[in-house]
Amino acid sequence: MLEKGNRANTLHGILLIALFSFAAFYIAEIPVVRQLSFSPLIVGIVLGMLYANSLRNKLPETWVPGIKFCTKQVLRWGIILYGFRLTLAQVAAVGVPAVTVDLIIVTVTILGGVLLGRLLKIDRDTALMTSTGSAICGAAAVLGAEPVVKCEGYKTAIAVSTVVIFGTLSMFLYPVMYRTGLLDGMTDTEVAIYTGSTLHEVAHVAGAGNAMDPTDSLGIAGTATITKMIRVMMLAPVLVVMSFALAGRRRREASAAQGAKAEKSRITIPWFAFGFIAVICLNSLLQSLLGVASVREIPLNGTIEYIDTFMLTMAMTALGTETSFDKFRQAGAKPFVLAGLLYVWLVAGGYFLTKYLVGVL
């Protein structure tokens, strides 16, 4: 992709995405946008989609390899560096109840989403991407799954769109439920675990947690964020399992199409997922050696987080440039119906699951 003869054109494509990403960072700092907790990643995909539906056909096709580079290599490194936001100590801080609730939420949401996708007659890739985004960490999970699922860019964008819509709705709904007494049956810890285990994006959890507990005097905001980060940690094992499951599916499809002579399909190992875990372990070691209370106090972590957010924004923007509104129309309303059903499960099922399990454990 960065071969000598094509290097200049590839760099032009990368530069184009980088400029869009800088704009996304600027727009995300506008007060109205910040109040909505729209991260640069979300702004980036919107800018990419606007480009795809306006100027996409007016720029050289030779720039496309640079855009592809951002959706592949830049994306993988962004997911690896995302591990610098997490430590193993965060898991220990909230204990078994949060881990158990997160594990059940992730498993049921993905498997249930795939099953519902079949019932709704949605193509399997779209159903899997949508379910993964709802189950783990929103847009970042969708981006992480994209190299494993190997689906078209517009399907990734559709999955991200569902996360944005329902995650943003939750960010406003949960504080309203808390203020109006609908969550009075829960302790503060249960409210925090419920919030962290069922909202889509990290930004959504932070926004809802701060709205319910602005100073973290009740421990809701902090515990909710930690619970959410445990869900993020589950991205790596989910991607590995997904890789093996998809390899089996592709092998069966190849056998059905070609008969007994079909060759074994190669299993795509998401090595970046192991890099993600390795970085978490390294971060945990650094926190222990330096004796600091949070990952933000580890030297250079703030800079790495900024660079990582920029890389993920580039990947999201690049995916957006491959998404035209015509493709959304082709997909229809079914992916959003699927995301809506998963949303009902997260809000209602997550409530009863959290209340029961936290009380028992």
N, C-alpha and C positions, 0 to 999 in steps of 0.2 A: 504493500500500500504506500510505503514511503520510498519506493524504488527511485533511483537517481533520475531517470527520465521523466518521472511523474511527480517528483518531489515538490516543485514550485506550485503546481495546480492543487496538490493535496494540502499544502500549507495555506493556500488561499481559502480553501473550504474550512479549515480549522480556524483561521483568523476570522472568517465570517461568523462562525458559531461563537467564538470568544467575544466578539463585539456585541452580539445579541445577549450574551451572558452578562457582560458588564452592564448593559441596559437593564437587564432583569434585576440585578442587584440594586441599581439606582431606584427603579420603580418600586421594589419591595420595601424601600425605606420611606416611601411617601406615607404620611400618617394614616390616611384612610386604608391603604393596603395593609399596613402594619396592624391596624385594629382588627382586620379580618384574618390575621395570622397567615396570610398568603406568603409562603417562603419563596425565595428566588427560583427554586425548582419549579414551582407552579407557574410563576410569572414567565419563566423561561419557555415552558411548553406552550403557553398561550402565544408568546411572541413567535415561536417556531411555526405554530399553526397559522398565524396571520401571514407569515412569509410564504408558507406552502400554498395559501389560497390567493396570493396576490403576485409576488415577484418570482416565484419558484421557476417559472418557465422562461424568465428573461435573463437568467444568469447562466454562465457556461456550465455545461454538463460535466466538464472536466474537473469541476470543484466538488463533485459528488463524493469521490473517494475520501476527501477530507472530512466531509460530514459523516460518512460511514465510520471513519476512524474514531470520531467522537462517540458514536453509538456502541462501539466495541471496546477498543483499548482504554479510552479515557473512562468509560463506564466501569470497567473491571477494577481499575486502580482507585476509582472513587469509592467503590464498595469496600475494597481492602482498607483504605484509610478511614472509612467510617468507624472501624474498630477502635480508633483512638478516642472515641467518645465514651467507651464502655470499659468496665473492669469487672472481674469476678467478684469483687467485694460487694458490688451492687446487688448481686444475687443473694448473698448472705444477709444483706441488710434487711430484706423484706421476708426472707424465710420461705418455708415450704408452701404456705397457702398461695402466695402470689405466683410461684413457679407452677404449681398444680393448675391453678385457674388459667394461666397463660397457655399451658400445654394443651388443655382441653379445648380452649377457645380456638387456638391455631389449628388443631387437628380436625375438629368438627366443622369449622368454617371452610377449610380447603376441601375436605371430602364431601361435605354437604353441598358446597358450591358446584363441584364437578357433577354430582348427581342431579342437582337442580338444573344445571346447564343441559344435561341430556333430556330431561323432561321438557324443558323449554325449547329444545332443538337448536341450541346455540353451538357454534363450532367449538371444539374442545379446547383449542388454544385460548380463545377469548374467555371462556368460562374459567379456565385454570388461572389465567393472569388476573382476572377480576377477583377471584376467590383469594389468591395469594395477597393481593393488595389489601383486601379487607381483613385478612387474617393476621398479618404480621405488622408491617410498618408503612402502609400506604405506598406512596410513589417510589420510595427507596426499595421496597420489596418487589414492586413491579419491574423496576430497573434491574434488580438482581436476578429476577427470574427470566428476563428477556434473552440472555445468552444461552440459557439452558433450554427454554421452550423453542427458541429460534422461530418466533412468529413474525408476521409482518408488522412494520412500524405503527400502522394505524390501529392495530389491535392493542398494542401497548398504550397508545394514546387514549383509547376508549377506556381501558382499565384504569388509567390515571384519572380520567375525567370522573369516573364513578367514585373514586376515592375522594376527590376534591369536593364533589357535591354532598355526599353523605357525611364525610368527615367534618366539613364546615357546619353542616346542620347540627351534628352532635356537639360541636364546640359551643354552640349557643343553647342547645337543648338541655345539656347536663346541668349547667349552672341554674337554669330556670327550674328544673326538677328539684334541685337542691334547695333553692330559695323558697319554693312553694310547698315544701314538706313531703314531696313524693319519695324522697330518699331517707325520711326520718326513721324508717325501720332498720337502717344500717348504722353501724358505728363509723367513726371517721376513717378508720383503717379500711373498712369494707368499701366505703365510698371511693377511697383512693385506689384500691385494687380494681374495683369495678370500672373506674374511669380509665386507668392505665391499660387494662386488659381488653377493652372494647372499642376505644376510639382509634381512628385510622392512623393519622400522622402523629409524629412526635410533637410537632407544632400545635396540633389540635389538643393533645393531652396537656401541654404546657399552658395553652390558653384557657382551657376549661378549669384546670387545677388552680390557676392564679385567680380566676373569676370567683371560684368557691372559697378560696383560702389565700387572699392576697399576700399576707405576711408569712405564710406557712406555719402559723402558730398552732394549727391543729394537725399539722403533718400531712395534710391532704395533697398539696401541690408536690411536695418532695417525693412522697411514697408513690403517687400516681406516675410521676416521671420515671422512677426507678422500675416500677412494674412494667411500664412501656418499654424501657430499654432491655428488659429481660426478653420481651417478645422479639425485639430486634435481634438479640443474640440467637434466637431460634431460626433466623434466616439461613444460616450456614447449613445446619443439619437438614432443613427442609429442602434446600437446593440439591444436596447430595441425594436424598431419597427421591426427589423429583427426577433427577438425572437418570437414575437406574430405572424408575418406573416408565419414563418416556422411551428409554432405549428398548425396553421390553415391548412397548406398544408399537414402536416403529419396526421392530423385528417381526412382530405378528402381521403387521400390515404388508411388509415386504414379502413375507411367506405367502400371504393370501393372493398377492398380485403376481408372484413369480413361481409359486409352487415350491416343491421340495428343494430346488436348486438355489434358492435364495441364500445369499451370504448373510453371515451374522452382522448386524449393525453395530457400529462402534458405540461404546458408552461414552458420552461426553462428561468427563469429570470436571465439575466447576472448581478448578484449582483456586480461583480467587476467593471462594468460600473458605478454603483452608487458610488462605492468607488473612482473611477477615478474623478468623478464630485466633491465629498466631498473633495478630496485632493486639487483640483483646488481652491475651496472656502477657504480652510484652508490656502493655499499659498497666496491667495489674502489678507486675513486677516493679515497674518504675514507681508506681504509687507507694508500694511497700518500702522500697529502698529510700525514697525521698521523704517518706513519712508525712505526706500531704493528705488533706481531708477529701479533696475532690480532684477529678481528672483535670479540671481547668487550672489547677495550681501546678501541674507538671510542666516544666519548661518546654516552650515551643508548642504545647498542645493547642493553644488558642490559634496560633498561626496555621497549624496543620488542619484544624477544623475548618478554618476559613478557606484554605486551598481546596479541601475536600468538598466543601459546599459548592465552590466554584466549578470543580470538575463534574460533580453530579448535575449542576445546572447546565453545563455544556452538553452533557449526555441527554438531558431532558429536552433541551432546546433542539438538538439534532434530531431526536425522535419526532418532535413536533413538526419539523420541516418535511417529514415524510407523510404527514397526515392532512389529507384534504377533506373538506366537508362532504364531498361525494361519497367517500368511504364510510363516513359516519351514517349517511343515509342508507347505504347498502347494509350496514350492520343492523339498522333498525333500533327499536326500543328495547328489545329483549335483554341486552347486556345490563341496561339500567333497571329492568325488572328484576333480574338476578341480583344485582347489587342491593336493590331495595329489600328483597327477601332476606338477604344476608344481614342487612342492617337491622331488620326486625329481630332476627336471632341475636345479634350482638347486644341490642338494647334490652330486650325482654329476657331472652335466655341467659345473657350474661348477668343480669340482676339476680335471678334466682340461683344460678350456679355459684356466684360469688357469696351470696348470703348463706347458702347451705355449706359450701366447702370451707370457707374461712371460719365459720362457727365450729365445724367438726374438727378441723386441723389446728 
